[in-house]
Amino acid sequence: MRCCGQAGFSILSVALFVTPAYSQASASWRDPSSHVVRFVTVEKGVRLEVLDWGGSGTPVVLLAGGGNTAHVFDEFAPKLTSNHHVYGITRRGFGASGFSTSENPLDRLRDDVLTVIGALKLKRPVLVGHSIAGAELSAVATSHPDRIAGLVYIDAAYPYAFESANGPSMKEFQISGPRAPRPSGADLASFGSLQEWDAEVYGYRRPESEIRQTWDSDSSGRPRKERDAPGAQSFMAIMTSTSKFTKIPVPVLAIFASPHTPENWIAKSTNPAVREEGSAYYTAINASTERQTRAFEAGVPAARVVRLRGAHHIFLSDEPDTLREMRAFLGNLK
């Protein structure tokens, strides 16, 4: 299971080991997505990249999972613009967004989201978050429920976003699985070839624009290596925080990747040890995910809870069903 960029860690713990990068685009390449890029200052010296895909209707704000940038939604977001004005925020310390440290990272990330909502003059948007962004969704909803119309957790309603005595602990998700292969020299010949390798290994395709945000390039414009990002340091604090969310006081759609399907490279491996380790890993993760799903259903009874078979990046591995559930939920909001 991966959150963004490396495999072999759980859907929770993987966020601590990702290696995202600053925007790396060759002079001849142009992002084909239909967004406008702007920057919003959230504190002195820190600006966040905000993508605006346009559209009309209820505003929707997309928050990426740990290690990803808003560009991970470059192909997904435009499919919501027929009925909604869609934005994406790249959190501090990733991609083109700035960074400064904070004594309370989750409060800081929450306030960053609220500052962007205010700067864009958005009236009660719906926040949509993937993976670790579930913590930001819950933080905004519990502190300022009047500022938002609802939440969509995309495989994001784990204990960092909602904790119940009947659910699994955070520690149960922090298990490791087999390590994914690394790209070869041929795979690094271009960003296009790296994208193809990435899709073959993990089983779903990330936008090339996202890969360019998360990999460094050499002087010829070829991908060289993944780069560390200062924002990754906040995830450990979020996952080990003693502040827990036990109520979600706004309308909710929670989509769980359940069961999680093995990544392509594991499913196709001819190595018995890899297949055995992968089977044990997914058995444990899927059992904990189902326990968390049931705890969420019981603890947030008004929520719409959906199980979709697919990868942790369920909006990429099962885009049609994810879009269908989101459109139905958004269309029913007052």
N, C-alpha and C positions, 0 to 999 in steps of 0.2 A: 504494500500500500504506500502511496506517496502523496505528499501534500503538494509538492511542486519541484521537481528537479532531481530527486534522488529516491531510490527505492530501498526497501529493507528495514523500514521503521514503521511504526504504527501511524494511524491517521492523526494521532495527537502528537506523538513525540517527534515525528519526522520534521515538523515545523522548526525544531530547534537546530537542525543540521543542514538546512538548505543553504545554497550558496547563490543567492540572487545577485544581479548586477545592475549597474547603471545603464542607461540607454546607450546601445551600441549599434548605430546604423551607418552603413556605408553611404558615401556621397551619392551613389546612383540609385539607391533603394528608397522607395517611398511607401509609407504605410497605406495600404489600400482601404482600410476601414473608414467608414463614413463619419468619423467623429471630428470635432473641433477640440484642440488642446488649449487649455488655459491653466493658469496657476493661481492658487488662493493662498495668501499669507495667513498662517494660523498662529504664529508667534514670531517675535523678532528673529530674523535670519532663517526662518523655516517656511518654505512654500511647498504646497502639495500639488501634484499634477492631477488635474480633473479633466476627464474626457466627457464630451457632450455629443451624443449621437443624435440629438434632436428628437422630433416626435411631438405629439400633443396629447394632453390628458394628464391624468395623475402622474406626478413625478416619481420616478423609480431611481434609487441610488444603489449601485452595485459595489460591493466590497469584496476584494479578492481574498483568497486563503493565504496562509503564511508563505512568504517567499515569492508569491506571484505579484504582478502589478495589475492595474485595471485593464491592461491590454489583453489579458487572458480572456476577456469578454468581447474582444473585437469582432468576432463572428457571431456570437450569441446575442449581444445587445441589440443590434439592428432589427432583430426579429420580434422585438417588443415595441418598436416605435410606432406601430400603426395605431395604438391606443394609449401610449404613454410617452412622456418625455423622459429619456433615459440618460443617466449620468454614471460615471464610474470614478472612484477615488483611489489613487495609489497611495497607500499609507506611508507615513514618514519612514525614512531609512531604506526605501526600496525604489528601484527604477530612477525616474527623474525627480522624485520628491526629495526635499531636504530632510535634515535630521538634527535633533539635539536630544540629550538624555533627559530623563524625568525620574523623579523619585517614585512616582506611581504610574507605570506605563499604561495600564488599562484606562485610568481616568484621563490620561493625556490623549490616548487614541480616541476615547469617547468624545472629549472636547474638540478634537480635530474634526470629527464628523459633524458635530453640531455647528462648529464655526463655518465649515463649508456650506452646510444647509442655509445658514444665515446669510453668508456672502452671496449665494446664488438666489436668495429670496424665495426659497422653495416653501410652499405651503403644505405642510403635513405629507411629506413624501413617504413612500414605502421603502424600507431598507431591506436589501437582499444581500446576504452574506454567505460566503463559502468557507467551510472549515473553521479555522481559528477566528475568523471574522464573527462567528457566532457570539463570542465574548463581547465584541463591540456592539452588536445588535442588542444583547441583553442589557448592557450597561446604559445605552441610550434609552431603551424602553423603560427601565426601572427608575431612572432619574428624571427623565423628561418625556413621559408618555404623551403629553399634549403636543409635542413637536412632530410626531409621526403618526401615520395612518395604519401601519401594520408592519409585520416582519416576515421575511421568508428566509428560513434556515436551509441552505443547500448542503446537506451532510455536515451540518454545523451545530446541531443541538446536543452536543456532548457535554460532559460534566462542567467544562469551563463556561458553558452557556446556560445550563440548567442542571441543578443537582437535586437529587431526591434520595432519601434514606433507603428507598426500595431499588435504586439503580446501582450500577457499577461505580467503583471509585475511579478516579483519574488514573491511578497506577495500573489498573487492569488494561488500559489501552496502550501503556508505554512498554510494549514488547517489540522485539526485533524479529525480522524475518530475513530471508536470504537477500544478499546484496545484488543489485542489478548490475548488468555489464556496463562497461564504459564505452563511449564511441571510439571507433578506430580512426586512423588518419584519413581514410576515405570518407568516413562519416562527417569529418570536419572540413571537407573540401569547400563547403559553402553552407550558408544558413539553410538553404533549401534541402541539402542532403542531411543536415543535422535534424531538421524537422521530420524528414522521412524516417530516419533512424529512431527518433523519439517516439513517433507514432507506432512503429513496428514493435518497439520494446514494450510500450505501456498499453497499447491497444486503443488509443484515441488520439486525435490530432489537436495539438495546441497551435494557435495562430503563430505564424512566423514572427509577427511583431512582438509577441510575448517572449519568444526565444531570443530575439535581439535585445530585449530588455534584461534578460537574465544571463546572458553570456557576453564576455569580453571578446573583442575582435583584434586581429593584428593589423599591421599597416596596409595589408592588401584587402582588408575587409572580410577575411575568413574568421569563423569562430575559433577562439583560442582556448578559453577555459571559463568555467563558471566563476563568478566572483562573490566574495563575501559582501554582506550588506549590514550596516550598523543596526538596522531595525530588527534584525533577528534576535538581538539580545532581550527584547521585550517579551518574547514568547514564554521563556522560562518563568518569568515573574507572573505572567497571566495564568499559567497552568498550575503554579504552586501557591497562588493567592489564597489567603484565608477568607476573602470576601466571596461568598457564593450566591448565585442567583437561584431563588426558590419559587419565584412568581414571575410571570410574564404578563403584564397588565394591558396588552393590546392584542388585536387580532393576529393570528399566527398561522402560517403554513410551514410545516417542518417536513422536509424531504430527506429521508434516510437512504443511503446506499445500502440496501439490505435485501439479499446478501451481497457483500462485496465480492466481486469476481476477481480471480487471480489475474495478475498482469500477464500480458502476452508471453513474455520471455519465460515465465514460470510455467505457464500452461503448456508451452511448446518444448520445454527443456527435456532432453534425453538423459539428464543426470539424475539418477534415483535420489541422491542426497538432497538436491535442490527441490525436487518434487515433494519429498517427504517433509522437508523443513517448511516449504510453502504451504502444504496441506495443514500442518500443525498451526501455522501462523494464522491462516484464514479461518480455521475452525475456532480458534480462540477469539479473534477479532469479531467474527460474526455472532458468536454467542454473547459477547459483551455489548455489541451494537443492538441486538434484539432486546436485551435487558434494558438498555437505555431507552430504546424506542417505547417499550411498554411503560417505563417510568415516566416518560414525557407525556404519553397519552393519559396516564392517570393523574399526573401533576398539573397538566394544562388541558383540562377536559374540553375547553372550547376550541382548541387548536384543530386544524386539519392536519393529520399526520399521514404521510404517504411513504410506502416502502417501494423502492425501485431497484431492481437488480442491475448492478453496474459497478463502475469504478468510483473511487472517492471523488474524482472530478466528474460527478454524475451529469452535470450540465453539458459535458463534452461527450461522455460515453453513451448517454441516453438523452440526447438533446430534445427529441420530439416529445417524450413523456414529461420531461422537466418543464418545457414550454407550455404544454397543455395544462399541467397542474397550476403553474404560475398564472396563466391567463384566466383560468377559472377563478382562482382566489382573488386576483386583482379586480376582476370584473364584478365581484360580489361585495367589494368594500364600499362603505358609504362615504 
